[in-house]
């Protein structure tokens, strides 16, 4: 799969949902051979399959390694509804919630 095509595919899937983002990334990884991607990302092939399923929840470190292994990277941009919703304050780590 062409890297530019892979990037467009994964970006389009990310607009749909987190689950579709993971499925699209899995498709790209499969096109590049899962065992090779897993090796380059430093994870077991079975773990890669689990991370990139609809119910997957990869850690950020793993996600970056997988993206790097398939020739992609994360970019951050302002969302289209950024002005309509103010971010909610987060509780400090270890703080108890009421």
Secondary structure, DSSP 4 states (H G I P E B T S, - for coil): --HHHHHHHHHHHHHH-HHHHHHHHHHHHHHT-HHHHHHHHTS-HHHHHHHTSTT----HHHHHHHHHHTT--------TTTTTSPPPPPPPTTPPP-
